[in-house]
Amino acid sequence: SVQAKTDAVYFDVGLGNGNITPVNEPPEYVRMWKFNTQRRADALLVRGNELWLTEIRFAANPNAIGRLLAYRYLWEKDPVLPGKLQLVLVTNIHDEVTGELAEKSGIQYEVT
């Protein structure tokens, strides 16, 4: 099972620095601003050296692929953890175009 092989799971994972912080604000405001304006991945599963950055979507379509590619870009600029990153899209309905785009983009596509 996924649970048995997983070392840690993080939800609502912040990626990137968010929008530019207003100048001369207290540190707690800067942290809040960053947290509220970052992109957020649904989940990050840690399995040894493998990191599964996961988007979970009902009836996923190609925009989910774009979101994952943006996550990869942000991760490459500022990795959250060391390890080998794997993008994963989990959905409930197969969409042919989304599946083909996932394959071309190196994204694992899971229909459950």
Summary of the structure (lengths in Angstrom):
residues: 112
radius of gyration: 15.5
end to end distance: 14.0
largest distance: 49.7
contacts: 297
relative contact order: 0.18
helix: 37%
strand: 33%
